[in-house]
Amino acid sequence: MGTKLLIVTGETSGDLHAGKVVKELKLLIPDIKISGIGGEKLKGEGVNLLYDIKELAVMGFLEIIPKFFKIKNALNLIYKHLLEEKPDLCVLVDYPGFNLKVARFAKKQGIKVVYYILPQVWAWGKGRIKIIEKYVDKGIVILPFEQQIYKNLDTKFFGHPLVDTLQNYIPKNTGETSWSQHKIALLPGSRKDEIRHILPIMLNCVKLLPEYEFVMPVASGIDKIWLQSMIKNYLPADKHNKIIFSYNTYETLKNVSFALVKSGTSTLETCIMKVPMVIIYKTSAFSYFISRLLVKTKWIGLPNLIAGRQIVPEFIQYNANPEKIVNSMKDVLQNRNELIREFEEIISLLAVLPNKQVSSGVATKVANFIAQEL
């Protein structure tokens, strides 16, 4: 019959990390059969996709309503798979709202659960800790301080997978970055919902920065024509060509002097790439109201959360004013060397080795751990 594994993730970043783990796992267990929910990366590694994450990705609370039935359908497919196939192990990757339901169901069927990239309960939802401890057998965290938060759960920290992913892109010193280039990266997100709210703010910043060129990576699944129509709506005709589209975020970050970044994983990617930035976040008024009630952290940017203080300016919702953002950007650039030193300290915190050398092989370590659990 062979070893059977179920792997479930619901977002692009989770799909990226899960794909690397699956690649390493197949080297360890060549005959393993893997099914689950994911995107292009998992599909590329030969995973039998029961559902594609393109149908599931949402941002905010009100925005989840139109996708409710798709999410419910995906959940039912996973339940059916667990009942009929009875995999040897269920590996859940991030995406807690969905995956904690899967964990509960799997555990009730007597199927072991490993959770890779445990929910960030330190931001909001601390009540989930007891649920996680009840339905998850082993956990893998990607931020060092999370092990203390999950002190009653058997957890491992193998380093942050992004440090591995970005090894070939990280400049070894600040001199390698071409600061003379007047280019700014625009990173408004990878989903339509978030781009619709955040890109207009960035485009209004573009108007105030005539001396710069702009590069915007286009996420897979995002219609380039739709993006162009937004640009035409917000920029005068003579500025339409100031924004160049790219299709590789990391290559883009290698060649810019600054970035306007939506809060989320991209803030940590930008930090690891040692690119000065400001963080921008905006969602619907309803979603923002709910998040204000739930989120208990002082900051939303991962570099600030890891540092334990604000090292990168944040402009959230009603404070996301283009004039304020541009003024702050100029201040950040004046002190960029100090900020980059802060970024280097964060990179060392995300590595495992005590001598502060960047640890490699996070996906390999995770795959080995999963193989042992199998």
SVG drawing of the C-alpha trace seen along z (x, -y; Angstrom):
<svg xmlns="http://www.w3.org/2000/svg" viewBox="-22 -65 52 67">
<polyline fill="none" stroke="black" stroke-width="0.4" points="0.0,0.0 2.8,-2.4 3.0,-5.3 0.1,-7.8 0.3,-11.4 -2.3,-14.2 -0.9,-17.8 -3.1,-20.8 -2.3,-24.5 -4.5,-27.4 -2.2,-30.2 0.7,-31.0 3.4,-31.2 2.3,-27.9 2.2,-26.3 5.8,-27.4 7.1,-26.0 5.1,-22.8 6.4,-22.2 10.0,-22.3 9.2,-19.9 7.5,-17.5 10.4,-17.5 12.8,-16.5 10.3,-14.0 10.1,-12.2 13.9,-11.7 13.5,-10.0 10.4,-8.0 10.3,-7.5 7.1,-5.5 5.1,-7.9 1.6,-8.9 0.7,-12.5 -2.7,-14.1 -4.0,-17.4 -4.9,-21.0 -2.3,-23.4 -1.2,-25.4 1.3,-25.4 4.3,-24.3 2.6,-21.2 1.2,-20.3 4.6,-20.7 6.0,-18.2 3.4,-15.6 0.9,-16.0 -2.6,-14.9 -4.5,-18.1 -8.0,-17.6 -8.6,-21.4 -6.7,-24.4 -5.8,-27.2 -6.9,-29.8 -10.4,-29.0 -9.8,-29.6 -7.6,-32.6 -9.4,-35.5 -8.4,-38.6 -10.4,-40.0 -13.7,-38.9 -16.5,-40.2 -14.6,-39.1 -14.9,-35.4 -18.7,-35.4 -18.6,-35.0 -16.2,-32.0 -18.0,-30.3 -19.4,-27.5 -16.1,-26.9 -14.3,-26.6 -17.1,-24.3 -16.8,-22.1 -13.0,-21.9 -13.4,-20.9 -15.9,-18.2 -13.5,-16.8 -10.8,-16.6 -13.1,-14.9 -14.1,-12.3 -10.5,-11.7 -9.5,-11.1 -12.4,-8.6 -11.8,-6.7 -8.0,-6.8 -7.0,-6.9 -3.5,-8.4 -0.7,-7.5 -0.1,-11.1 -1.8,-14.5 0.5,-17.5 -1.1,-20.9 0.7,-24.0 -0.4,-27.4 -4.0,-28.5 -5.4,-28.0 -9.1,-28.8 -9.4,-25.8 -6.6,-23.6 -7.7,-23.4 -11.0,-21.9 -9.0,-19.4 -6.9,-18.6 -10.0,-18.0 -11.5,-15.7 -8.3,-13.8 -7.6,-13.3 -11.1,-11.8 -10.3,-9.3 -7.1,-8.3 -4.8,-9.9 -1.7,-11.6 -1.4,-15.3 1.8,-17.3 1.3,-21.1 4.0,-23.0 4.0,-26.7 1.8,-26.8 -0.9,-29.5 0.4,-32.9 -1.7,-33.0 0.6,-35.7 -1.1,-38.1 -4.7,-37.1 -6.7,-34.0 -4.8,-32.8 -7.9,-30.8 -6.8,-28.5 -3.8,-27.2 -5.9,-24.7 -7.6,-23.5 -4.2,-23.1 -2.8,-21.2 -5.8,-18.9 -5.8,-18.0 -2.2,-18.4 0.4,-15.7 3.6,-17.6 4.2,-21.2 6.9,-23.0 7.3,-26.8 9.1,-29.2 9.8,-32.0 12.0,-31.2 9.8,-32.8 6.8,-30.7 8.2,-27.6 7.5,-29.3 4.0,-30.2 3.3,-26.5 5.1,-25.2 2.6,-22.4 2.9,-21.1 5.8,-19.1 7.3,-21.6 10.5,-22.0 12.2,-25.0 14.3,-24.3 14.8,-27.9 12.6,-30.1 12.1,-28.6 12.4,-32.0 16.0,-32.3 16.7,-29.2 14.5,-30.3 16.3,-33.6 19.9,-32.3 20.7,-33.0 19.2,-36.5 20.4,-37.9 23.2,-40.5 26.2,-39.5 26.8,-43.2 25.0,-46.4 27.5,-47.5 26.2,-44.8 22.9,-46.5 22.7,-49.0 21.5,-52.0 22.1,-54.4 19.2,-52.9 16.1,-55.0 13.8,-52.1 11.1,-51.3 9.2,-48.0 5.5,-48.0 4.3,-44.9 0.5,-45.3 -0.2,-41.6 -1.0,-38.4 -4.8,-38.4 -7.4,-40.6 -9.1,-41.6 -5.9,-43.0 -4.6,-44.6 -7.9,-46.4 -7.5,-48.1 -3.7,-48.7 -2.6,-49.4 -4.5,-52.7 -2.5,-54.0 0.7,-53.0 -0.2,-54.6 -1.0,-57.9 2.6,-57.6 3.9,-57.1 2.4,-60.5 4.5,-62.2 7.8,-60.5 8.5,-61.7 12.2,-61.0 11.7,-57.2 10.9,-54.3 8.6,-51.5 8.6,-47.7 5.6,-45.6 5.7,-41.8 2.5,-40.2 1.4,-37.2 0.2,-34.1 -3.6,-34.2 -3.7,-38.0 -4.9,-39.5 -2.3,-41.9 -5.0,-43.8 -7.0,-44.3 -3.8,-45.8 -3.2,-48.1 -6.8,-49.4 -6.2,-50.3 -3.0,-52.1 -4.9,-54.1 -7.6,-55.0 -5.2,-56.4 -2.2,-57.8 -2.2,-60.5 -1.5,-59.3 2.1,-60.5 2.9,-58.3 1.3,-55.0 4.6,-53.7 6.4,-54.4 5.4,-51.1 7.1,-48.0 5.6,-44.6 7.8,-41.7 7.2,-38.0 9.7,-37.3 9.5,-39.1 13.0,-38.2 14.7,-39.3 12.7,-42.5 13.9,-43.1 17.5,-42.5 17.4,-45.6 15.5,-48.3 16.5,-50.8 13.2,-50.8 9.9,-48.9 6.3,-49.8 5.1,-46.6 1.7,-45.1 1.9,-43.6 2.3,-39.9 5.0,-37.5 6.3,-39.9 7.6,-42.2 9.8,-39.4 11.0,-38.6 11.9,-42.3 13.7,-42.3 15.8,-39.2 16.6,-40.8 17.9,-43.8 15.7,-46.3 14.5,-49.4 10.7,-49.6 7.5,-51.0 4.6,-48.8 1.1,-49.6 -2.1,-47.8 -5.7,-48.6 -8.9,-46.4 -12.6,-47.0 -14.0,-49.1 -15.8,-46.1 -12.7,-43.8 -10.6,-46.5 -13.1,-47.0 -13.1,-43.3 -9.3,-43.0 -9.0,-45.9 -11.0,-43.9 -9.1,-40.7 -5.4,-41.7 -3.5,-42.2 0.0,-43.2 1.4,-46.7 2.6,-46.2 1.5,-44.1 4.8,-44.0 6.9,-40.8 10.2,-42.6 8.8,-44.8 7.2,-41.8 10.5,-39.9 12.5,-42.9 10.1,-43.6 9.9,-47.3 9.1,-49.4 12.1,-49.4 10.0,-49.8 7.3,-52.4 3.7,-51.1 0.8,-52.9 -2.5,-51.2 -6.0,-51.9 -6.9,-55.5 -3.3,-56.4 -2.2,-55.1 -1.8,-58.6 0.4,-59.0 2.0,-62.2 2.9,-60.7 4.2,-57.5 6.5,-59.4 7.9,-61.6 8.6,-58.6 10.2,-56.8 12.7,-59.7 13.6,-59.4 14.1,-55.7 16.4,-56.1 18.5,-58.6 19.0,-56.0 19.2,-52.9 22.5,-51.5 21.1,-51.4 17.9,-49.7 19.9,-47.1 21.9,-46.3 18.6,-45.6 17.6,-43.4 20.8,-41.4 20.1,-40.8 16.7,-39.5 18.2,-37.1 20.5,-35.7 17.6,-35.2 15.8,-33.2 18.8,-30.9 19.3,-27.9 23.1,-27.9 24.4,-29.6 27.3,-31.2 24.8,-33.4 25.6,-31.8 22.6,-31.4 21.2,-27.9 20.4,-26.0 18.2,-23.1 15.0,-24.0 12.9,-22.0 15.3,-19.0 15.0,-19.1 11.2,-19.4 11.0,-16.5 13.3,-14.3 11.1,-15.1 7.9,-14.1 9.6,-10.9 10.4,-10.0 6.8,-10.6 5.6,-8.4"/>
</svg>
